[in-house]
Amino acid sequence: MKPIISVEGLGKKYTIRHEGQGRYRALREEIFKLPQRLFQRKHQDKEEFWALKDVSFDIMPGDRVGIIGRNGAGKSTLLKLLSRITEPSTGKITLRGRVASLLEVGTGFHPELTGRENIFLNGAILGMSRAEVRRKFDEIVDFAGVEKFLDTPVKRYSSGMYVRLAFAVAAHLEPEILIVDEVLAVGDAEFQKKCLGKMKQVGQEGRTVLFVSHNMAAIRQLCNSGLYLKKGHLHETGPIENIIINYTNNHRTEQESIFNIANASDDIITFIECDLYQNSKKYNGYFDIATSAKLRLKYIIKKKISGFRIHVDIENILGILLIRSFNTDTEKTLREVRPGTYISEMTIPPYFLGPKNYIISIYSSIFNQRSCAGGISAPINTVCSGNWCGPYHGDVFRAEILAHLPWTTKESTSC
């Protein structure tokens, strides 16, 4: 079987011009000097910038490919080249099928035309007859949920409506290759879930999906293979789990804590350190749920106090509280705390959190009296380096918490 996408030695070069900056001039001065500037070529420094360089890969029909990398790695440039929006500086792209792309809000839509007219326009661009588009029309409108505004010019649509209709058109007009950039971030959570489901269905039907996102949970859920771009070069290709883990490990560097403790102080307590560690390294953007983690808090107690405690909340991205854990949970009575410097550590075991995104918050209080300094929060994005078939056999994409609770199962001797 031939690859549906073949890329050989692909490169994209831009020329960046730098003009010397003089003193600020008023608009009147600029207008007065305009004729002089038209006839005098000003010296400009030029710099070559390769957004992509020497990129080669093959993608087979039915592959669902996640493209990951840091900002500026060349992900969006690659999609624009594959979509034929811009021409490559070097190399060759071979596409064996129709391409529908959703790269930014408004791509492929004429703002003066209505939603209805734009559906037929996009179908025509993809080479479909009016009858073929009409057969898919009701599905597109139902998926996008914009039936009330079909005869309204799309320039009056909100960005969310625009994206819903654009994705519905791209996914339902049966292109062989569907290319989606992070534009789906504009939609609400429910619509993003629908889009991921639709893209997965498109792949299962034998069509090819290319998906760019910084949301590793969405990439993992949708894709079966990945491309890892780094500074304009193709760093790695392979199974998506391997790509995500290697991408994560490459960016595990020592840095400032994600928790902001600048204002975490009052007359009782001052937080002086708050960090989340995995494998002795600070969390820097991706939390491996297959590895145990330690939340380490260092703080100063300023006066003798009875009933003092610290607690940690773990919420989902909707703000729903999933776990609350106190540092005094194992104590039968609340002891008196003397002035001094303390270190508290909370361990999160492997396979406890699911493949979701969470918010971790830290608080302190005096039991039955008052709240103290705290409210320190940070978002946690998860990845998984382990094998789900080993430690966990359930539907991991539905579960928020993967609790290993004690069970017993035995064969019943009675009928």
VOVO-58231 format. One record per residue (C-alpha): x, y, z. Coordinates in steps of 0.2 Angstrom, whole numbers, plus 5000, padded with zeros to 4 digits. Layout:
# residues N
XYZ
...
//
This chain:
# residues 415
500050005000
500750174995
500850315008
499350445007
500650575012
502450575007
503650715012
505450725006
506750855012
505450985016
506051155021
505251325022
506351485023
505851655028
506851815026
506751935041
507252115038
507852225052
507752415051
508752525062
507752615074
508052795076
507152925088
505252925088
504553045075
502753115074
501553075060
501853245052
503753215051
503453045044
502253115030
503453255026
504953135024
503853005014
504453064996
506253055002
506052885008
505252824992
506752864982
508152824994
508352634998
508652625017
509952495022
509152345030
509952195038
509252035032
509251865041
508751695035
507551595046
507151415043
505451375050
505651195044
507251115037
507550945029
505950855035
505450685028
504150565033
502750455026
500950435033
499850285028
497950285024
496950275040
498350345052
497850475065
499450575068
499750695082
501050825078
501850895094
503251015099
503551175108
502951345101
503951395086
504451215082
503651225065
501951135068
500851265060
502051295046
502051105041
500151105041
500051255029
501351175018
500251015018
498751115015
499551205000
499251375008
501051415006
502451344995
503951255002
505651324999
506451154997
505850974996
504350884989
502550844995
501550704988
499750694993
498650554986
496850614991
495850764994
496350875008
495150975020
496051085033
495551185048
496951295053
496251455060
494551535063
493851585046
494951475035
494051425019
492551535022
491951685013
491451815026
490051895015
489251725011
487951635023
488351475032
487251385019
488251455005
489951425013
489451235015
489151224996
490751324992
491851215002
491051064994
491451134977
493251174982
493450984987
492750934970
491050874976
489450894966
488050994973
487050834975
488450754985
488550904997
486650904998
486650725005
487850775019
487050945022
485850895036
487250805045
488350955044
487051075051
486550955065
488350925070
488751115070
487151165079
486951325069
485351285060
484551455066
485951555058
486151465042
485551605031
486651735041
488251795034
489651705043
490551875047
489151895060
489551725068
490451715085
492151625084
491451475092
490051465079
491351485065
492351345072
490951225074
490351255056
492051245049
492451085058
490751005053
491051055035
492850985035
492450825043
490850775034
491250815016
492350655016
494050715012
495450575012
496550685023
495850795037
497050925044
496651015061
497651145070
497351205088
495851305082
494751185092
495251265108
494051405103
492551285105
491851235122
492251075131
490750975124
491051025106
492950975108
492350805114
491250785099
492650835087
493850715095
492550575093
492250625075
494050635070
494250455078
492850395067
493550475052
495150375055
494250215058
493450235041
495150235033
495450415031
496950505037
496950635051
498350755056
498050845073
499150985081
498851015099
499651055116
498350955125
499250785127
497650705134
496750745118
498250685107
498350525116
496450495115
496450525096
498050475088
498950315085
500650385079
501550555081
502750675074
503850765086
504550935079
505951025087
506651195081
506051165063
506750985062
505850815063
506550755080
505650585080
504150485073
503350325080
501950265092
501050415100
501350355118
503250345115
503250515106
502250595121
503450525134
505050575125
504350755122
503950765140
505650695146
506550815134
505750965143
505950905161
507251045166
507551125182
506551285183
505551395195
504051315204
502351325195
501651375212
501651555215
501951585234
502251775233
500751815244
500651655254
500951735271
500051795286
500251815305
500251625307
501151545292
502351595278
502551475264
504351475258
504351325246
503051235236
503551105223
502950945214
504250815210
504350665200
505950565199
506850695209
506450825195
505250975197
503650965187
503751075172
502151045162
501850865161
501350745175
501750555172
500250465180
501250305179
502550375191
502350415209
502450605214
502850705229
502150875234
503450955245
502951105256
504151205266
503451345278
503751445294
502551435309
502651605318
501851565334
501251425345
499651365339
498451215342
497451135328
498451195314
498351095298
498751105279
497651025266
497750995247
496350995235
496350915218
495050975206
494550935188
494651075175
492851115178
493251155196
492351005204
493250945219
493850765218
495050745233
495450835249
496850775259
497450845276
499250825283
498350775300
497250635292
498250505301
498350585318
497050545331
497150715339
497750885333
499350915341
500051085346
501251165333
502751265340
503551405330
504951345318
505251295300
504251135294
504251025279
502650925274
502650805260
501150725251
501450565240
500350535225
500450355220
500650285202
499050265193
498050365205
497550515194
496850475177
497350545160
496550705163
497050885167
496850945185
497051085197
498051065213
497751195227
498651205244
497751285260
498151305278
496951325293
496651315311
495351185315
493651255319
494351435320
494951515304
495851495287
497651545286
498751585271
498651475256
497551465241
499151415231
498551335214
499251265199
498651165184
499250995181
499350915163
499550725163
500450595152
500650405154
502250315151
501550145157
500450005150
498650025154
498349835151
499449795166
498949895181
497249965175
495849875165
494449995165
493950145154
495350265158
494650405148
493050415158
493850405176
494450555185
495350455199
495950275196
495750215214
496450045218
495149995231
495149825240
494049695232
493749515234
493049395221
492649215224
491549075216
489849055224
489448875228
487548915229
486348925215
//
